[in-house]
């Protein structure tokens, strides 16, 4: 059931395997099986035997459309073209990946579950920092926009004053001779 033991995978490799499906960060069953050093069929059988431990927010099966999009994606490592088409891949959320480690009889699964948790946490922190950065940029942009609007008004006023100075009003001339108006 278990393949030849492979060395521990760096957290960065795991974070690259995490993809977003249905708005959730997940690991596909074949990726998770490779990390836990079991074959995909053994992982899926263990999950099926322990179905009560995997509610929808821990694991879900991809739709055919999602599976086809996944197969065309360049960011996913493995190809799923040899998979039985009747069974689209399963997607494991962070909690589902940890639960899978608890049901597998593999020392590697227990060891790797720590790295999987760290990868999900690292990804979550990265996304949170990006949201904070985006908020700061929005705040800065709104402040700059307000300042620019004020500057535009000042510059427009200055240009109007300069134009008035460049074209001074013609002095009123008194007409020659006697006029009844005493201006």
Buried (B, 14 or more C-beta within 10 A) or exposed (E): EBEEEEEEBEBEBBBBBBBEBEEBBBBBBBBBBBBBBBBBBBBBEBBEEBEEBBEEEBBBBBEEEBBEEBBEEEEBEBEBEEBEEEEBBBBBBBBBBBBBBEBBEBEBBEBBBEBBBEBBEBBEEEEEEEEEEEEEEEEEEEEEEEEEEEEEEEEEEEEEEEEEEEEEEEEEEEEEEEEEEEE
